[in-house]
Amino acid sequence: MNNSVSHASTDFVVFAIENTAKRLGIPGSKVYQALQSSNGIQDFLYPSYPTLHTQGKEYIVDEVLEYLKEHHAAITSREKEL
């Protein structure tokens, strides 16, 4: 993998985490921790980059939330626990 692809995929991972956190009204670090605990960054976000980076923000966030739900990664928003 060349550096530009690696940099672009890392930018995508940050984008996905921060926008998921924004929707939930929580710090990005909480989403990061939930994804780390379920191996979601390495097993889901990076491998999904080629497909997901072509989608809109809402779709990407929906996919992240679905991944967390399917993998029972506990994350608490201001309103409820997912």
C-alpha positions in Angstrom: 0.0 0.0 0.0 1.4 3.4 -0.9 1.5 6.3 1.4 -1.3 8.3 -0.3 -3.7 5.4 0.0 -2.7 4.8 3.6 -3.2 8.5 4.4 -6.5 8.6 2.7 -7.8 5.5 4.5 -6.6 6.9 7.8 -8.4 10.2 7.1 -11.6 8.2 6.3 -11.3 6.3 9.7 -11.0 9.6 11.6 -14.0 11.0 9.6 -16.1 8.0 10.4 -15.3 8.0 14.1 -15.8 11.8 14.5 -19.0 11.9 12.6 -20.4 8.9 14.5 -19.5 10.7 17.8 -21.1 13.9 16.6 -24.4 12.1 15.8 -24.3 10.5 19.3 -23.3 13.7 21.0 -20.3 12.1 22.6 -16.5 12.6 22.4 -14.8 10.8 19.5 -12.6 9.0 22.0 -15.6 7.0 23.2 -16.4 5.8 19.6 -12.7 5.1 19.1 -12.6 3.0 22.3 -15.7 1.0 21.3 -14.4 0.3 17.9 -11.0 -0.7 19.3 -12.5 -3.1 21.8 -14.4 -4.9 19.0 -11.4 -4.7 16.5 -13.7 -2.5 14.4 -10.9 -0.2 13.2 -8.7 -2.9 11.8 -11.4 -5.5 10.9 -14.2 -3.1 9.6 -13.2 0.5 8.9 -9.9 0.0 7.1 -11.1 -3.0 5.0 -14.4 -1.2 4.1 -12.6 2.0 3.0 -12.7 1.3 -0.8 -16.5 1.0 -0.6 -17.6 3.2 2.2 -15.5 6.3 1.3 -17.7 6.7 -1.8 -20.8 6.9 0.3 -22.4 9.9 2.1 -21.7 10.8 5.7 -25.1 9.5 7.0 -24.6 6.1 5.4 -21.1 5.8 6.8 -22.3 6.7 10.3 -25.2 4.2 10.0 -22.8 1.5 9.0 -20.5 2.3 12.0 -23.4 2.2 14.3 -24.7 -1.1 12.9 -21.2 -2.6 13.3 -21.0 -1.6 16.9 -24.5 -3.0 17.5 -23.7 -6.3 15.8 -20.5 -6.6 17.8 -22.0 -5.7 21.1 -19.6 -2.8 21.6 -21.0 -0.7 24.4 -21.2 2.9 23.7 -23.3 5.5 25.5 -24.8 8.5 23.9 -26.4 11.4 25.7 -29.8 9.8 25.2 -29.3 6.0 25.5 -26.8 3.1 25.5 -26.4 1.5 22.1 
